[in-house]
Amino acid sequence: MSALLLLLTNALIAAVPAVGFAMAFNVPQRYLWRCGAAGALGFAVRGSLMAVGAPIEWATFVAAACIGWVTALWARRTLAPMQLYGVAAIIPMIPGSYAFNTVIGLVEMSAVGASEPLMEQVLVNGIKTVFIVGALSVGLALPSLLYYRNRSIV
């Protein structure tokens, strides 16, 4: 029960930066709750998948795809662009710690010298960062690509 409570707490906390970035992107006030709900949903999906043993890259991809499906549905209902909700909702899942550790490792390599464990750590963190950011972008775009694929261009 405490794991579920922790997951819900983290999801609600993740809604705060989603709403904050939505405000920074000048999202209209009536849509802010949807940005927060989508951010909380994505963070909860990613957290629950990681709790059952899924790698962070795949969990992030599935969570971004869930955000994409929900925002596509909301975009159709409200006649607002899907990116209005989706971009702010994926902000809490950006891999800041992996990117930070990559940069710190690169700085250490330039200052102290390159050792094999340090180079391995930098490479692993850098690749994780790239794959997580890629999973976020592809996962967010995938539902709209599948949903609107039969529509004519003109």
VEXBA-110392 format. One record per atom (N, C-alpha, C): residue in one letter; atom name; x, y, z. Coordinates in steps of 0.2 Angstrom, whole numbers, plus 5000, padded with zeros to 4 digits. Layout:
<pts>
+------+------+------+------+------+
| code | site |   c1 |   c2 |   c3 |
+------+------+------+------+------+
|    A |   CA |    X |    Y |    Z |
...
+------+------+------+------+------+
</pts>
This chain:
<pts>
+------+------+------+------+------+
| code | site |   c1 |   c2 |   c3 |
+------+------+------+------+------+
|    M |    N | 5004 | 4994 | 5000 |
|    M |   CA | 5000 | 5000 | 5000 |
|    M |    C | 5004 | 5006 | 5000 |
|    S |    N | 5010 | 5006 | 5004 |
|    S |   CA | 5014 | 5012 | 5004 |
|    S |    C | 5017 | 5013 | 4997 |
|    A |    N | 5019 | 5008 | 4993 |
|    A |   CA | 5022 | 5009 | 4986 |
|    A |    C | 5016 | 5013 | 4982 |
|    L |    N | 5010 | 5011 | 4982 |
|    L |   CA | 5005 | 5014 | 4978 |
|    L |    C | 5004 | 5022 | 4981 |
|    L |    N | 5004 | 5023 | 4987 |
|    L |   CA | 5004 | 5030 | 4990 |
|    L |    C | 5010 | 5034 | 4987 |
|    L |    N | 5016 | 5031 | 4987 |
|    L |   CA | 5022 | 5034 | 4985 |
|    L |    C | 5021 | 5036 | 4977 |
|    L |    N | 5019 | 5031 | 4974 |
|    L |   CA | 5018 | 5032 | 4966 |
|    L |    C | 5013 | 5038 | 4965 |
|    L |    N | 5007 | 5038 | 4969 |
|    L |   CA | 5002 | 5043 | 4968 |
|    L |    C | 5005 | 5050 | 4970 |
|    T |    N | 5009 | 5050 | 4976 |
|    T |   CA | 5012 | 5056 | 4978 |
|    T |    C | 5017 | 5059 | 4973 |
|    N |    N | 5021 | 5055 | 4970 |
|    N |   CA | 5026 | 5057 | 4965 |
|    N |    C | 5022 | 5059 | 4959 |
|    A |    N | 5017 | 5056 | 4957 |
|    A |   CA | 5013 | 5058 | 4951 |
|    A |    C | 5010 | 5065 | 4952 |
|    L |    N | 5007 | 5067 | 4958 |
|    L |   CA | 5005 | 5073 | 4960 |
|    L |    C | 5010 | 5078 | 4960 |
|    I |    N | 5016 | 5077 | 4962 |
|    I |   CA | 5021 | 5081 | 4962 |
|    I |    C | 5024 | 5083 | 4955 |
|    A |    N | 5023 | 5078 | 4951 |
|    A |   CA | 5026 | 5079 | 4944 |
|    A |    C | 5021 | 5083 | 4940 |
|    A |    N | 5015 | 5084 | 4943 |
|    A |   CA | 5010 | 5088 | 4939 |
|    A |    C | 5012 | 5096 | 4940 |
|    V |    N | 5016 | 5097 | 4945 |
|    V |   CA | 5017 | 5104 | 4947 |
|    V |    C | 5022 | 5107 | 4941 |
|    P |    N | 5028 | 5103 | 4939 |
|    P |   CA | 5032 | 5106 | 4934 |
|    P |    C | 5028 | 5106 | 4927 |
|    A |    N | 5024 | 5101 | 4926 |
|    A |   CA | 5020 | 5101 | 4920 |
|    A |    C | 5015 | 5108 | 4919 |
|    V |    N | 5012 | 5109 | 4925 |
|    V |   CA | 5008 | 5115 | 4925 |
|    V |    C | 5012 | 5122 | 4924 |
|    G |    N | 5018 | 5121 | 4928 |
|    G |   CA | 5023 | 5127 | 4928 |
|    G |    C | 5025 | 5128 | 4921 |
|    F |    N | 5027 | 5123 | 4917 |
|    F |   CA | 5030 | 5124 | 4910 |
|    F |    C | 5024 | 5126 | 4906 |
|    A |    N | 5018 | 5123 | 4907 |
|    A |   CA | 5012 | 5125 | 4903 |
|    A |    C | 5011 | 5133 | 4904 |
|    M |    N | 5012 | 5135 | 4910 |
|    M |   CA | 5011 | 5143 | 4911 |
|    M |    C | 5017 | 5146 | 4907 |
|    A |    N | 5023 | 5144 | 4907 |
|    A |   CA | 5028 | 5147 | 4904 |
|    A |    C | 5027 | 5147 | 4896 |
|    F |    N | 5024 | 5142 | 4894 |
|    F |   CA | 5022 | 5142 | 4887 |
|    F |    C | 5016 | 5145 | 4885 |
|    N |    N | 5013 | 5149 | 4890 |
|    N |   CA | 5007 | 5153 | 4889 |
|    N |    C | 5001 | 5149 | 4886 |
|    V |    N | 5000 | 5143 | 4890 |
|    V |   CA | 4994 | 5139 | 4889 |
|    V |    C | 4988 | 5142 | 4892 |
|    P |    N | 4982 | 5143 | 4889 |
|    P |   CA | 4977 | 5146 | 4892 |
|    P |    C | 4975 | 5143 | 4899 |
|    Q |    N | 4972 | 5147 | 4903 |
|    Q |   CA | 4971 | 5144 | 4910 |
|    Q |    C | 4966 | 5139 | 4910 |
|    R |    N | 4962 | 5138 | 4906 |
|    R |   CA | 4957 | 5133 | 4906 |
|    R |    C | 4959 | 5126 | 4904 |
|    Y |    N | 4965 | 5126 | 4901 |
|    Y |   CA | 4968 | 5120 | 4899 |
|    Y |    C | 4974 | 5118 | 4904 |
|    L |    N | 4976 | 5122 | 4909 |
|    L |   CA | 4981 | 5120 | 4913 |
|    L |    C | 4980 | 5113 | 4917 |
|    W |    N | 4974 | 5112 | 4919 |
|    W |   CA | 4973 | 5106 | 4923 |
|    W |    C | 4974 | 5100 | 4919 |
|    R |    N | 4973 | 5100 | 4912 |
|    R |   CA | 4974 | 5095 | 4908 |
|    R |    C | 4981 | 5093 | 4907 |
|    C |    N | 4985 | 5099 | 4907 |
|    C |   CA | 4993 | 5098 | 4907 |
|    C |    C | 4995 | 5094 | 4913 |
|    G |    N | 4993 | 5097 | 4919 |
|    G |   CA | 4995 | 5093 | 4925 |
|    G |    C | 4992 | 5086 | 4925 |
|    A |    N | 4986 | 5085 | 4923 |
|    A |   CA | 4984 | 5078 | 4923 |
|    A |    C | 4988 | 5073 | 4919 |
|    A |    N | 4990 | 5076 | 4913 |
|    A |   CA | 4993 | 5072 | 4908 |
|    A |    C | 5001 | 5071 | 4911 |
|    G |    N | 5003 | 5076 | 4914 |
|    G |   CA | 5010 | 5075 | 4917 |
|    G |    C | 5010 | 5070 | 4923 |
|    A |    N | 5005 | 5070 | 4927 |
|    A |   CA | 5004 | 5065 | 4932 |
|    A |    C | 5003 | 5058 | 4930 |
|    L |    N | 4999 | 5058 | 4924 |
|    L |   CA | 4998 | 5051 | 4921 |
|    L |    C | 5004 | 5048 | 4919 |
|    G |    N | 5008 | 5052 | 4915 |
|    G |   CA | 5014 | 5049 | 4912 |
|    G |    C | 5019 | 5047 | 4917 |
|    F |    N | 5020 | 5051 | 4922 |
|    F |   CA | 5024 | 5050 | 4928 |
|    F |    C | 5022 | 5044 | 4931 |
|    A |    N | 5016 | 5043 | 4932 |
|    A |   CA | 5013 | 5037 | 4936 |
|    A |    C | 5014 | 5031 | 4932 |
|    V |    N | 5013 | 5031 | 4925 |
|    V |   CA | 5014 | 5025 | 4921 |
|    V |    C | 5021 | 5023 | 4921 |
|    R |    N | 5026 | 5028 | 4920 |
|    R |   CA | 5033 | 5027 | 4920 |
|    R |    C | 5035 | 5024 | 4926 |
|    G |    N | 5033 | 5026 | 4932 |
|    G |   CA | 5035 | 5024 | 4939 |
|    G |    C | 5032 | 5017 | 4940 |
|    S |    N | 5026 | 5015 | 4938 |
|    S |   CA | 5023 | 5009 | 4939 |
|    S |    C | 5027 | 5004 | 4934 |
|    L |    N | 5028 | 5005 | 4928 |
|    L |   CA | 5032 | 5001 | 4924 |
|    L |    C | 5039 | 4999 | 4927 |
|    M |    N | 5042 | 5004 | 4929 |
|    M |   CA | 5049 | 5003 | 4932 |
|    M |    C | 5048 | 4999 | 4938 |
|    A |    N | 5043 | 5000 | 4942 |
|    A |   CA | 5042 | 4996 | 4948 |
|    A |    C | 5042 | 4989 | 4947 |
|    V |    N | 5039 | 4987 | 4941 |
|    V |   CA | 5038 | 4980 | 4939 |
|    V |    C | 5044 | 4977 | 4935 |
|    G |    N | 5050 | 4981 | 4935 |
|    G |   CA | 5056 | 4979 | 4932 |
|    G |    C | 5057 | 4981 | 4925 |
|    A |    N | 5053 | 4986 | 4922 |
|    A |   CA | 5054 | 4988 | 4915 |
|    A |    C | 5060 | 4993 | 4915 |
|    P |    N | 5064 | 4993 | 4910 |
|    P |   CA | 5070 | 4998 | 4909 |
|    P |    C | 5067 | 5005 | 4909 |
|    I |    N | 5071 | 5010 | 4911 |
|    I |   CA | 5068 | 5017 | 4911 |
|    I |    C | 5067 | 5019 | 4904 |
|    E |    N | 5070 | 5017 | 4899 |
|    E |   CA | 5069 | 5019 | 4892 |
|    E |    C | 5063 | 5017 | 4889 |
|    W |    N | 5061 | 5010 | 4890 |
|    W |   CA | 5055 | 5008 | 4888 |
|    W |    C | 5049 | 5010 | 4892 |
|    A |    N | 5050 | 5011 | 4898 |
|    A |   CA | 5044 | 5014 | 4903 |
|    A |    C | 5043 | 5021 | 4901 |
|    T |    N | 5048 | 5025 | 4899 |
|    T |   CA | 5047 | 5032 | 4897 |
|    T |    C | 5043 | 5032 | 4890 |
|    F |    N | 5045 | 5027 | 4885 |
|    F |   CA | 5042 | 5027 | 4879 |
|    F |    C | 5034 | 5025 | 4880 |
|    V |    N | 5033 | 5021 | 4884 |
|    V |   CA | 5026 | 5019 | 4885 |
|    V |    C | 5022 | 5025 | 4888 |
|    A |    N | 5025 | 5028 | 4893 |
|    A |   CA | 5022 | 5034 | 4897 |
|    A |    C | 5021 | 5039 | 4892 |
|    A |    N | 5026 | 5041 | 4888 |
|    A |   CA | 5025 | 5046 | 4883 |
|    A |    C | 5019 | 5044 | 4878 |
|    A |    N | 5019 | 5038 | 4876 |
|    A |   CA | 5013 | 5036 | 4871 |
|    A |    C | 5007 | 5037 | 4875 |
|    C |    N | 5006 | 5035 | 4881 |
|    C |   CA | 5000 | 5036 | 4885 |
|    C |    C | 4998 | 5044 | 4885 |
|    I |    N | 5003 | 5048 | 4886 |
|    I |   CA | 5002 | 5055 | 4886 |
|    I |    C | 4999 | 5057 | 4879 |
|    G |    N | 5003 | 5054 | 4874 |
|    G |   CA | 5001 | 5056 | 4867 |
|    G |    C | 4993 | 5054 | 4866 |
|    W |    N | 4991 | 5048 | 4868 |
|    W |   CA | 4984 | 5046 | 4866 |
|    W |    C | 4979 | 5050 | 4870 |
|    V |    N | 4981 | 5052 | 4876 |
|    V |   CA | 4976 | 5056 | 4880 |
|    V |    C | 4976 | 5063 | 4877 |
|    T |    N | 4982 | 5066 | 4876 |
|    T |   CA | 4981 | 5072 | 4873 |
|    T |    C | 4978 | 5073 | 4866 |
|    A |    N | 4979 | 5067 | 4862 |
|    A |   CA | 4975 | 5067 | 4856 |
|    A |    C | 4968 | 5067 | 4857 |
|    L |    N | 4966 | 5063 | 4862 |
|    L |   CA | 4959 | 5063 | 4863 |
|    L |    C | 4956 | 5070 | 4866 |
|    W |    N | 4960 | 5073 | 4870 |
|    W |   CA | 4958 | 5080 | 4872 |
|    W |    C | 4958 | 5085 | 4867 |
|    A |    N | 4963 | 5084 | 4863 |
|    A |   CA | 4964 | 5089 | 4857 |
|    A |    C | 4958 | 5089 | 4852 |
|    R |    N | 4955 | 5083 | 4851 |
|    R |   CA | 4949 | 5082 | 4847 |
|    R |    C | 4943 | 5085 | 4851 |
|    R |    N | 4943 | 5084 | 4857 |
|    R |   CA | 4937 | 5087 | 4861 |
|    R |    C | 4937 | 5094 | 4861 |
|    T |    N | 4943 | 5097 | 4863 |
|    T |   CA | 4943 | 5104 | 4864 |
|    T |    C | 4945 | 5108 | 4858 |
|    L |    N | 4946 | 5105 | 4852 |
|    L |   CA | 4948 | 5108 | 4846 |
|    L |    C | 4955 | 5113 | 4847 |
|    A |    N | 4959 | 5110 | 4852 |
|    A |   CA | 4966 | 5113 | 4853 |
|    A |    C | 4971 | 5109 | 4850 |
|    P |    N | 4977 | 5112 | 4849 |
|    P |   CA | 4982 | 5107 | 4846 |
|    P |    C | 4985 | 5102 | 4852 |
|    M |    N | 4986 | 5097 | 4850 |
|    M |   CA | 4989 | 5091 | 4854 |
|    M |    C | 4995 | 5093 | 4858 |
|    Q |    N | 4999 | 5097 | 4855 |
|    Q |   CA | 5005 | 5099 | 4858 |
|    Q |    C | 5004 | 5104 | 4864 |
|    L |    N | 4998 | 5107 | 4864 |
|    L |   CA | 4997 | 5112 | 4869 |
|    L |    C | 4997 | 5108 | 4876 |
|    Y |    N | 4995 | 5102 | 4876 |
|    Y |   CA | 4995 | 5098 | 4882 |
|    Y |    C | 5001 | 5094 | 4883 |
|    G |    N | 5003 | 5091 | 4877 |
|    G |   CA | 5008 | 5085 | 4877 |
|    G |    C | 5015 | 5088 | 4879 |
|    V |    N | 5017 | 5093 | 4876 |
|    V |   CA | 5024 | 5096 | 4877 |
|    V |    C | 5025 | 5097 | 4885 |
|    A |    N | 5021 | 5101 | 4888 |
|    A |   CA | 5022 | 5102 | 4895 |
|    A |    C | 5021 | 5096 | 4899 |
|    A |    N | 5017 | 5091 | 4897 |
|    A |   CA | 5016 | 5085 | 4901 |
|    A |    C | 5023 | 5080 | 4901 |
|    I |    N | 5027 | 5081 | 4896 |
|    I |   CA | 5033 | 5076 | 4896 |
|    I |    C | 5039 | 5080 | 4900 |
|    I |    N | 5038 | 5086 | 4901 |
|    I |   CA | 5044 | 5089 | 4905 |
|    I |    C | 5046 | 5086 | 4911 |
|    P |    N | 5042 | 5083 | 4915 |
|    P |   CA | 5044 | 5080 | 4921 |
|    P |    C | 5048 | 5074 | 4920 |
|    M |    N | 5047 | 5071 | 4914 |
|    M |   CA | 5051 | 5065 | 4913 |
|    M |    C | 5058 | 5066 | 4909 |
|    I |    N | 5060 | 5072 | 4908 |
|    I |   CA | 5066 | 5073 | 4905 |
|    I |    C | 5072 | 5070 | 4910 |
|    P |    N | 5077 | 5067 | 4907 |
|    P |   CA | 5082 | 5064 | 4911 |
|    P |    C | 5087 | 5068 | 4913 |
|    G |    N | 5086 | 5073 | 4918 |
|    G |   CA | 5091 | 5077 | 4920 |
|    G |    C | 5097 | 5075 | 4924 |
|    S |    N | 5095 | 5069 | 4928 |
|    S |   CA | 5101 | 5067 | 4932 |
|    S |    C | 5106 | 5063 | 4927 |
|    Y |    N | 5103 | 5059 | 4922 |
|    Y |   CA | 5108 | 5056 | 4918 |
|    Y |    C | 5112 | 5061 | 4914 |
|    A |    N | 5109 | 5066 | 4911 |
|    A |   CA | 5112 | 5071 | 4907 |
|    A |    C | 5118 | 5075 | 4912 |
|    F |    N | 5116 | 5076 | 4918 |
|    F |   CA | 5120 | 5080 | 4923 |
|    F |    C | 5126 | 5075 | 4924 |
|    N |    N | 5125 | 5069 | 4925 |
|    N |   CA | 5131 | 5064 | 4927 |
|    N |    C | 5135 | 5063 | 4921 |
|    T |    N | 5132 | 5064 | 4915 |
|    T |   CA | 5137 | 5063 | 4909 |
|    T |    C | 5141 | 5069 | 4908 |
|    V |    N | 5138 | 5075 | 4909 |
|    V |   CA | 5142 | 5081 | 4909 |
|    V |    C | 5148 | 5082 | 4914 |
|    I |    N | 5146 | 5080 | 4920 |
|    I |   CA | 5151 | 5080 | 4926 |
|    I |    C | 5156 | 5075 | 4924 |
|    G |    N | 5155 | 5069 | 4921 |
|    G |   CA | 5160 | 5064 | 4919 |
|    G |    C | 5164 | 5067 | 4914 |
|    L |    N | 5162 | 5070 | 4909 |
|    L |   CA | 5166 | 5073 | 4904 |
|    L |    C | 5170 | 5079 | 4907 |
|    V |    N | 5168 | 5082 | 4912 |
|    V |   CA | 5172 | 5088 | 4915 |
|    V |    C | 5178 | 5084 | 4919 |
|    E |    N | 5176 | 5079 | 4922 |
|    E |   CA | 5181 | 5075 | 4926 |
|    E |    C | 5186 | 5072 | 4921 |
|    M |    N | 5184 | 5070 | 4916 |
|    M |   CA | 5189 | 5067 | 4911 |
|    M |    C | 5194 | 5072 | 4908 |
|    S |    N | 5191 | 5078 | 4907 |
|    S |   CA | 5196 | 5083 | 4905 |
|    S |    C | 5200 | 5086 | 4910 |
|    A |    N | 5198 | 5086 | 4916 |
|    A |   CA | 5202 | 5089 | 4922 |
|    A |    C | 5207 | 5084 | 4924 |
|    V |    N | 5205 | 5078 | 4926 |
|    V |   CA | 5209 | 5073 | 4929 |
|    V |    C | 5212 | 5068 | 4924 |
|    G |    N | 5208 | 5066 | 4919 |
|    G |   CA | 5211 | 5061 | 4914 |
|    G |    C | 5206 | 5056 | 4914 |
|    A |    N | 5206 | 5052 | 4908 |
|    A |   CA | 5201 | 5047 | 4907 |
|    A |    C | 5203 | 5040 | 4909 |
|    S |    N | 5199 | 5038 | 4914 |
|    S |   CA | 5200 | 5031 | 4916 |
|    S |    C | 5195 | 5027 | 4913 |
|    E |    N | 5196 | 5020 | 4913 |
|    E |   CA | 5191 | 5016 | 4909 |
|    E |    C | 5184 | 5016 | 4913 |
|    P |    N | 5184 | 5015 | 4920 |
|    P |   CA | 5177 | 5016 | 4923 |
|    P |    C | 5174 | 5022 | 4922 |
|    L |    N | 5178 | 5028 | 4922 |
|    L |   CA | 5174 | 5034 | 4921 |
|    L |    C | 5172 | 5035 | 4914 |
|    M |    N | 5175 | 5032 | 4909 |
|    M |   CA | 5173 | 5033 | 4902 |
|    M |    C | 5167 | 5028 | 4901 |
|    E |    N | 5167 | 5022 | 4904 |
|    E |   CA | 5161 | 5018 | 4904 |
|    E |    C | 5155 | 5021 | 4907 |
|    Q |    N | 5156 | 5025 | 4913 |
|    Q |   CA | 5150 | 5028 | 4916 |
|    Q |    C | 5148 | 5034 | 4912 |
|    V |    N | 5152 | 5038 | 4909 |
|    V |   CA | 5150 | 5043 | 4904 |
|    V |    C | 5146 | 5040 | 4898 |
|    L |    N | 5149 | 5035 | 4895 |
|    L |   CA | 5145 | 5032 | 4890 |
|    L |    C | 5138 | 5029 | 4891 |
|    V |    N | 5138 | 5026 | 4897 |
|    V |   CA | 5131 | 5023 | 4899 |
|    V |    C | 5126 | 5029 | 4900 |
|    N |    N | 5128 | 5034 | 4904 |
|    N |   CA | 5124 | 5039 | 4906 |
|    N |    C | 5122 | 5043 | 4899 |
|    G |    N | 5127 | 5044 | 4895 |
|    G |   CA | 5125 | 5048 | 4889 |
|    G |    C | 5120 | 5044 | 4884 |
|    I |    N | 5121 | 5038 | 4883 |
|    I |   CA | 5117 | 5034 | 4879 |
|    I |    C | 5110 | 5033 | 4882 |
|    K |    N | 5109 | 5033 | 4889 |
|    K |   CA | 5103 | 5033 | 4892 |
|    K |    C | 5099 | 5039 | 4891 |
|    T |    N | 5103 | 5045 | 4892 |
|    T |   CA | 5100 | 5051 | 4890 |
|    T |    C | 5097 | 5052 | 4883 |
|    V |    N | 5101 | 5050 | 4878 |
|    V |   CA | 5099 | 5050 | 4872 |
|    V |    C | 5093 | 5046 | 4870 |
|    F |    N | 5093 | 5040 | 4873 |
|    F |   CA | 5087 | 5035 | 4872 |
|    F |    C | 5081 | 5037 | 4876 |
|    I |    N | 5082 | 5040 | 4881 |
|    I |   CA | 5076 | 5043 | 4885 |
|    I |    C | 5073 | 5049 | 4881 |
|    V |    N | 5077 | 5053 | 4879 |
|    V |   CA | 5074 | 5059 | 4875 |
|    V |    C | 5071 | 5057 | 4869 |
|    G |    N | 5074 | 5052 | 4866 |
|    G |   CA | 5071 | 5049 | 4860 |
|    G |    C | 5065 | 5046 | 4861 |
|    A |    N | 5064 | 5042 | 4866 |
|    A |   CA | 5058 | 5039 | 4868 |
|    A |    C | 5052 | 5044 | 4870 |
|    L |    N | 5054 | 5049 | 4873 |
|    L |   CA | 5049 | 5055 | 4874 |
|    L |    C | 5047 | 5057 | 4868 |
|    S |    N | 5051 | 5059 | 4863 |
|    S |   CA | 5049 | 5062 | 4857 |
|    S |    C | 5045 | 5057 | 4853 |
|    V |    N | 5047 | 5051 | 4852 |
|    V |   CA | 5044 | 5046 | 4847 |
|    V |    C | 5037 | 5044 | 4851 |
|    G |    N | 5037 | 5043 | 4857 |
|    G |   CA | 5031 | 5041 | 4861 |
|    G |    C | 5026 | 5046 | 4861 |
|    L |    N | 5028 | 5053 | 4861 |
|    L |   CA | 5023 | 5058 | 4861 |
|    L |    C | 5020 | 5059 | 4854 |
|    A |    N | 5024 | 5058 | 4849 |
|    A |   CA | 5022 | 5059 | 4842 |
|    A |    C | 5018 | 5053 | 4839 |
|    L |    N | 5020 | 5047 | 4841 |
|    L |   CA | 5017 | 5041 | 4838 |
|    L |    C | 5009 | 5041 | 4838 |
|    P |    N | 5006 | 5042 | 4844 |
|    P |   CA | 4998 | 5042 | 4843 |
|    P |    C | 4995 | 5046 | 4838 |
|    S |    N | 4998 | 5052 | 4837 |
|    S |   CA | 4995 | 5057 | 4832 |
|    S |    C | 4997 | 5054 | 4825 |
|    L |    N | 5003 | 5051 | 4824 |
|    L |   CA | 5005 | 5048 | 4818 |
|    L |    C | 5000 | 5043 | 4816 |
|    L |    N | 4998 | 5038 | 4821 |
|    L |   CA | 4994 | 5033 | 4820 |
|    L |    C | 4987 | 5035 | 4819 |
|    Y |    N | 4985 | 5040 | 4823 |
|    Y |   CA | 4978 | 5042 | 4823 |
|    Y |    C | 4976 | 5046 | 4817 |
|    Y |    N | 4980 | 5050 | 4814 |
|    Y |   CA | 4979 | 5054 | 4809 |
|    Y |    C | 4982 | 5052 | 4802 |
|    R |    N | 4984 | 5045 | 4802 |
|    R |   CA | 4987 | 5043 | 4796 |
|    R |    C | 4982 | 5042 | 4790 |
|    N |    N | 4976 | 5042 | 4791 |
|    N |   CA | 4971 | 5041 | 4785 |
|    N |    C | 4968 | 5047 | 4783 |
|    R |    N | 4970 | 5053 | 4786 |
|    R |   CA | 4967 | 5059 | 4784 |
|    R |    C | 4971 | 5062 | 4778 |
|    S |    N | 4967 | 5065 | 4774 |
|    S |   CA | 4971 | 5068 | 4768 |
|    S |    C | 4975 | 5074 | 4770 |
|    I |    N | 4980 | 5076 | 4766 |
|    I |   CA | 4984 | 5081 | 4768 |
|    I |    C | 4981 | 5088 | 4766 |
|    V |    N | 4977 | 5088 | 4761 |
|    V |   CA | 4974 | 5094 | 4759 |
|    V |    C | 4967 | 5095 | 4762 |
+------+------+------+------+------+
</pts>
